[in-house]
Amino acid sequence: MIETLLAPLEYSFFQKGLLVAALSGALLGFIGVYIVLRGMSYIGHGLSHSIFGGFAAVQLFAAQFYAVGAALWGIASALAINGVTRRTRIGADAAIGVVTTASFALGVALFAKFGTSGPAFENALFGSILGITTGQIIGLVAVSVLAVVVVLGRYRALLFATFDPEVAEVSGVNVRRLEAIFMIVLSLSILATLTVVGVTLVAAMLVIPAVVARMLTDSFGRMLMLSTVIGTACGAVGMYLSYFAGVPSGTMIVLVGAAVFCVVLAITGGRGLRRSAGLDTHAGPGVPGVPATTR
């Protein structure tokens, strides 16, 4: 039994894939906390599809630079969503729907019309972790470090803007710039993990670990830590099970996350659902208007 479980570790490609899956899960779980608490779950889905459009378009002109082009495309889409939402009466969900679905449709059309000289269409949609390159691993590590630096460096400001952006703005926090920075980090995080879970599933891993963590704790700090740990575990376990099941790693990672959600839901019951519905509204010390659960 033990020999069977350890057998995949004999292959260098699996060792590399296991590391990347765990790191991707940690990154998405870490960033996903802010996505869930801001009620922006749809944006992960939208930006992943938008980045796919850039992924396809850039390959027609410079396949070797598709990652850079996709990143710029994703960042531009994120900033466009922010701009449209702020300057018009269109809600964020409608802006996401217009910008990102159009970008995804463009990507599908370009792939269908011209084909691709870079990564395959299916790999972009569903992920192909076993073919990941050293450069992609370095990129994933760099984005993870950037995300930690941004979140921890602007921890209280992000926290304040998450729960009460209007009061934060009045109190001197540049919410517009902070949101733009966060959207850039989110776009880069999605791009860096597309190889693992693919366009169609990356949004699930942005949401599931954070929701599960929210069901387990009322503390924002513990939620951030738990979501990261849960994402890491889902990535590693999902990668391991995908080897034996013979299914794409991204699919199994999301299924493991869904299974964890069901188990936690069964254990916590209504209490967990009430927690996931939203944070308490009692003010906490040091940050006006921020719930006491952030302590």
N, C-alpha and C positions, 0 to 999 in steps of 0.2 A: 504493500500500500504506500509506504513512505517512498520507496523507490519510484513508484509511478508518479507521485506528486513532484518529486525532485527531477524527474526526467527532462522536463522542458528547460530547466536551468542549465542543462549541458550545452544548449545552443546560444551562441553569442547574440544572434538576432532577437531571441526571446528575452534575454537579459536586458538588452537595450529597450525593447518594447515595454517590458515591465516597468522600467524606470520612467519612461516617457508617459505611460498610462497613469502611474501614480502621481507624477508631477503635474500632469494636465488636470487630473481630478482635484488636486490641491488648489491649483490656480483658479479653476472655475468655481470651486466651493468658496474660496476666499472672496473673489469678486462678486459672486452670486448673492452674498448677504445684502449688499447695498441694492442690488437689482430687485430682490424680493421685498425689502422694506420700503423701497420707493414705489412699489406697485408697477415696476417696469419689466415684468417677466416677458412681455411680448417683444421687447426690444432685442433681447438675445436672439430670438428666432428671426427677427427682421434683419438684424445686422449680419448674421451668418449668411442669409440669402443674398444680401447686398454685396458682401465680400466675394461671394461666388461669381457675381457679375464681373467684378474687377479681375478675378482669377482667370476667367475665360477671355476677357478682352485683351489683357496684357499679353497673353500667350500668342496672340496673332501677330504681335509685332516684336516681342522680345521674350521668348519663353524662359530664358535663363533668369530673367528678373521678375518672374510672375509674383513672387512673394512681396517684393517691394511695391509693385503696382497694385496688388490686392490690398495691401495695407493702406496705401494712400486712398484707394477707392473707398475702403471701409471708413476711414477717418472722415473723408469728405461727406459720406452718407450720414455719419453720426452728427457732424456739425450742421449739415443741411436739415436734419430732423429737428435739432435744437433751434435752429434759426426759424424754420417754418412755424414751429410750435409757439415761439415767443412773439413773433411779429404778426401772426394772423389769428383768426378765431378757430383755426383747425386744431383739434386736440392732438395730443401726442400719438395716440393709437392710430388716428387717421393719417397723420404725417408719416408714421412708420410704414403703414400699409401702402401708401402711394410710392414713397421713395424706394423702399426695399423690394417690394414685389416687382416693380418695374426693372430694377437692377437684376434681379434673379431671372426674370423673363428674358432680358437681354443676354445674360450668360448662357441660358439654354439655347437661344436662337443662334448665338455665335458658335457654340459647340456643334449644333446640328448642321449649320451651313458650312463651316470651314474645318471642323474637326479640331484636333489639338496635337501639338508636337511635344507637350509637356505631360504632367501627370494625367492619368485617365479620368474620364468623366465620372465613372463609378467611384473612384478613389476620392474625388473631391466631394461627392455626395455622402458617402458612407464611411470614409476614412480607410487608411491602409497603413497601420502602424508598423507593420513588419518591414516596410520599405523605407522607413524614415532615415534621413541622412544625418551625418554629424552636424552639418550646418543648421538643420532644422532643430536639432537638440540644443545647440548653442542658442538659437533664437528663442526657443521655449524657456530656457534658463534665464536669458536676458530679460524677457518680458515678465517672468515671475518676479525677478529682483525689482524691476521697475514698479510692478504693481504693489509690492510690499513697501517700497520706499514712498510711493505716492500716498498710499492708504495710511501708513503709520506716521508719515511726515505731516499729513494734513488730517489727522484722525479726528480731532474735535471739530474742526471746521466742516468736514464731510458729515460728521454725525449731526451737527446742528442743521446743516442744509438739508439733510435727509428727512428730518422730522418736522422742521418748520422753516422752509426756505424764505418765506416773507419776512419773518422776524430776524432771520440770519442776515438778510440783505440790509435791513435797517440797522442792525448791530455792527455793521462794518465788514461782513463777510462778502467777498466778491463771488456771489453764487454763480453768475454766468460763466466766469472764468473757471471756477471749480468744476462745474458741470462739464465744460468743454474738455478739461484735463481728464476727468473721469471717463468721458465717452471715448477719448483717444486710447486710454489704457484698456477699456473694454474691447474696442475694435482690435487692438493688437493681441489681446488675450484670446479672442475668438479665432483670429487668424492663426495664432501659434498652436491652437489645439484642434484645428480642423482636420489635420492629418490623422488624429487619433479617433475622434468620434464622428467626423464628417459634418457637412452642412445641415443635414436633416435632424441630427441628434444633439448638437452642441448646446442648444437652448435648454434641453432637458437637464443637462448636467450643471447648467448655471442655476437652475431652480431647485432641483430635488435635494441636494445636500443642505441648502439654506433653509428650505421648508422643514426638513427633518430636524435640523438644529433648533429651529424656532419652536417646534413641538416639544422639545426637550428642556428648554430653558427660557427664563424671562430676562436674562442678563445679556446685554448686547455684546460685551466682551467675550463671554463664554460662547455665545452664538457664533461669533467670528471664528473662534478656535474650533468648535465642534464641526462647523460646516467644512472647514479645511480638512480636518481629520476624516470626516465622512467621505468627502470627495476623494481623498487619497486612497482610502480603503476600497471604495467602489471601483476606482481605476485599476488598482492592483488585482483585486479579486476578479473583476470582470475580464481583465486581460488573461488571467490564469484560466478561467473557465472557458474562454473563447478558444483556447488551444485544444481543449478536450472535446468541446462541442462542435468545433469546425464551423463557427459562424464569425462574422466580422467583429472585431474587438469593440467598436463603438456600440454596436447593438447590444452586446453582452454587458458592457459597462452600464448602459442605461437600464437594462433589465435588473441588474443587481441593485442599482439605486432605487428602482421601483419596488423591489422586494423589501429593501430596508425601510422604505416609507410605509409599506403595508404592515410590517412587524411593529414599527414604532407606533403606528396608528392603533393597532390592536392592543398595545400595552398602555398607551396614554389615554385612548378613548376620546371622550368629549373634551377633556382638559387640554389635550394636545391640539385639537381643532380650534378651540377658543384662543389658544396662544398664537396659532398660525394666522388667525384672522386679523391680528394687528396688535401693536404694543400698547401698554397701558398709557394713560394720558397724565399721570402724575408728574409734576415737574421735578427734575433732579437737580442736585447742587452744582453750581459752577457754570452750567449752560442753560440759560433761560429758555423755557419751553421744551426742553428735551426731557423725555419720559424718565422716570426713576429707574426703569429697567435697563437703562444704559450704563448704570454705575458698575 
